[in-house]
């Protein structure tokens, strides 16, 4: 057995192993960077989608406003005599996909605390539904009351 | 919450709420509210009074309540209040009518905590709903005839919850130029304008030692104030109204008899002895007479049948 030759062979293999480890490390770094870049791209695209969705909703609301103004789409009446609740419900009805208290408050020109109270009153009367998306609470107008 | 056999809706329950409010502190709002609640309970009404002013609680002092199972602070802080009942005040002596006065004092807590709680409530829909559900549940379970909410004076945002829930408000104000100006601004606030019935009660609060309060002789000032309200556009609301020549001003009504903060009441407050509520201790005092008149007026005009 030639010990020197064996040692040289071992050294050679160790060096190659080290080279492979370095290559793996470099590739791993590249992979991480690629992943971060794609995450950023993903988030950027998601943000752009949400902005476009917001624009689309705003345009839809403008169309609904014009239709209401022209009397093309008469708003239904609800069985509540209270004028402020009627006003809140009609504002909510405009948002077919649902709306937050902040959105209704902005539309009515009232404080969101006031509107939140109205919407909870409507929900208690089964004239609105409440649901949550993440931390945000949405309301949706209900047309028929369950007797 | 389900409807009972008489089809009481949640809207019907909200009609039982009357909010007692004042644009400035020290107008005698809590004293009037507490004595009014006691007088109505004495007349056989089932009354619930809640102090929501957690910065300057007054109800527990005026009604001489040492501790209660449930305070308003308990309702607005995280936690379960389901098993806690409203405090029921015992009558001073047996009366002909059953006496039911439920009290929820404001509660005491650290100032920073109170500020933090109030700031969070007004932007949290679920917390607002918790308060509303609590009130509706107690109104229904205790078969309350009238719920009096004693509020923060001034423009605290939490007051918007009460303004949104109620259809009736008792506005307490002094009859001087500064308070009337604030009152005038207040009546233009959209949340207050939306309240169907507003009864303005003028209370002359003077607390000088050993001197009686000034007599209410400010008719000229009151007339000027009414004129301001009319100029704001209320006049068209009066057109055709049978109350045109009276005190009714659209949804704003002036209570015809101003309150007089008597020397007796001033001394009573300064002495710090609250073993008996003032209207019971001095039933013949001018203030007590006014309270009984106001209670009768509210029964006839503001309590839903």
Interface residues (C-beta under 8 A of the other chain):
Chain A: X80 X82 X83 X84 X85 X101 X109 X110 X111 X112 X113 X114 X115 X116 X117 X118 X119 X120 X121 X123 X124 X125 X130 X137
Chain B: X1 X9 X10 X11 X14 X122 X123 X125 X126 X128 X129 X132 X136 X157 X158 X160 X161 X163 X164 X165 X167 X190 X191 X194
